[in-house]
Every structure is written in C-alpha cells, then in structure tokens.
Amino acid sequence: MELTAVLIPAAEGGFVALNPETGTTTQGETVQEALSNLEEATALYLEEFPRPDTGRALLTTFHVEAHA
C-alpha cells in the first residue's frame, strides 16, 4: 500500500514524521530514522485498524497572512 509521509524539521532537532491517511505520527533524529519509525507505527496501526486502499493523500500548500 502506497502511503504519504510528511517530514517536518523539529525545533529541538530531528524530524517529526506523519502519515495523513492514518494520522500516525512519530519522530526521529534523522530523516531515515523518522521515516523508519513512521513505517513501523503505521504498520502497527493498520494491523489494528485496517482500511481500504483509497489512494494517496493530495498534498498542496496555501498562504496565510501573519498578523502580529
């Protein structure tokens, strides 16, 4: 099953990794570690909560004006 991984640099170092299709989230010191942890967490989640393969999430960007 092809799923989406979003990796975000963490303020304290390392990376936060999340999968929007399942909501699983984890972290790691490197991109590879965060992705590996996400794969493991998502596999465990799907064992408990199976879901049909509905395709990958559509990711895009948007702009928000910041008001101080």
N, C-alpha and C positions, 0 to 999 in steps of 0.2 A: 504494500500500500504506500503510495507516494503522499507524503505529508509536508507541511511547510514548517520551516524553522526560522524564527526571528531571533537574532543575537544582538544584544544591546550592551555597550560598554557600561560597566557598573562604576559608580562614583568612587567606591572604595577599592577598585581594581578588579580585574577579572571580567566576566561576562555573565549576563542574565540571558537565558535561552527560554523561549516559549513557543508552544505549538498552538496556533489559533483554532485549529479544527477540534482539539480536545480540551484546550485550556491548561494543559500540563505546562509547568514552569519549573526551571531549575537553574543552577549556576555552575560555573567552573572557572578556574584560574586562566585557562586558555580557551580559544575558540573551539579547538578539538575536544577538550575536556567538557566544556559546556554542551557541545553537540552530542557527545557520547552519553552524558548524563541525561540529556533530553530524550534520546532514543530509548534508553533503559526505562525512564519514567513513563514515557508514552506507551511502550510495550506493556508494562505492568498495568497501566490504566486500561488499555484496550482488552487485556485478559479479563478484567473485572466488568468493564462496560463496553461490550462490543458495539461497533457502529458500522453501518454500511459505508462502502467506499463511494462517497458522493463527489469526489474530485478534490482538488486542492483549493485552498482559500484564495480569493482575489485580494492582492495587496496593492495599495496605492498610497499616495501622500496627499496631504492637504495643508493649507496655510491658516494659521490663527494669528491675529494681531495681538501682541502682548501689550497690556496696559499696566503701567507701573503705578 
